[in-house]
Amino acid sequence: MPRTATIEMHPERQSYWRLSVTPLHTLVFLIPLILLYEIGSVLYLQNATSGTMRTVGARAIMTRFFEAFGAPGLHLPAITLVVVLFTWHVFTREKWRIYPGVIIGMAMEAAALVLPLLVLGLIVDRRLGPAPAAGLIEMANVTTTADLRALPWQERLTLSIGAGLYEELVFRLVLITAVHALLADVFRVNKGTAAVVACVISAVSFALYHDVSISGVRGTADMKVLVFLTVAGLYFGVLFLIRGFGIVVGVHALYDIVVLVGIASKS
């Protein structure tokens, strides 16, 4: 009997590996992060004097996109993310049943999968010079690593969560899915090849989206930063393809929290 048929007949036997990539469990896993960012953005990221708000570059891109179509809104990117996952679940026609053990397992898995990325940072640090200390965040209105690390820990925590959510939304969920669909469905490229190409395009775009210039030298790329970001982007792409959107968001956010809130606070 095919495995899919077994799953349909015995839903209680569905494995963690399958349930953890479903949109419903992904949504439940991400809801606390979404709320923490949205609440934190109001409490810590707004500048009451200038009326401006610090934000992650990817979220700023989404905001400008919505504004171009006449739909401004502070929380619209978050609402969009929730609606996408909710709609995705509805179209799968799966049951509205949540397994708490799966959510706990996703948190534990993300904590385990962040370790290779931290090791990568150490390797880059030892082999190529000081590793990127600003984590994997590109800010819309903070221009230097020093500026970012000088922020209060509450702001760094909020921005770390936002980077995990919105950079993965833009570069993995949207970009990889779109490129893969274009190659596989329109140009009839082999699905495996399409996945590899989409992952590479996403990784390179992710690296170039960040500021990779040498501090104080315009037009000159810092190769250690470029290498680190590209490899990190490839890692995120593979995680997205194999373990789903929720896990890769958790890994990205946790990495930035460790680097920006944990390590930076001690330096």
ABEGO torsion letter per residue (X at the ends): XBAAAAAAABAAABBAAAAAABAAAAAAAAAAAAAAAAAAAAAAABBAAAGBBBBBAAAAAAAAAAAAAGBBEAAAAAAAAAAAAAAAAAAAGBBBBBBAAAAAAAAAAAAAAAAAAAAAAAAAAAAAEBBBAAEBBBBAABABAAAAAABBAAAAAAAAAAAAAAAAAAAAAAAAAAAAAAAAAAAGBBAAAAAAAAAAAAAAAAAAABBABBBGBBGBBBAAAAAAAAAAAAAAAAAAAAAEAAAAAAAAAAAAAAAAAAAAAAX
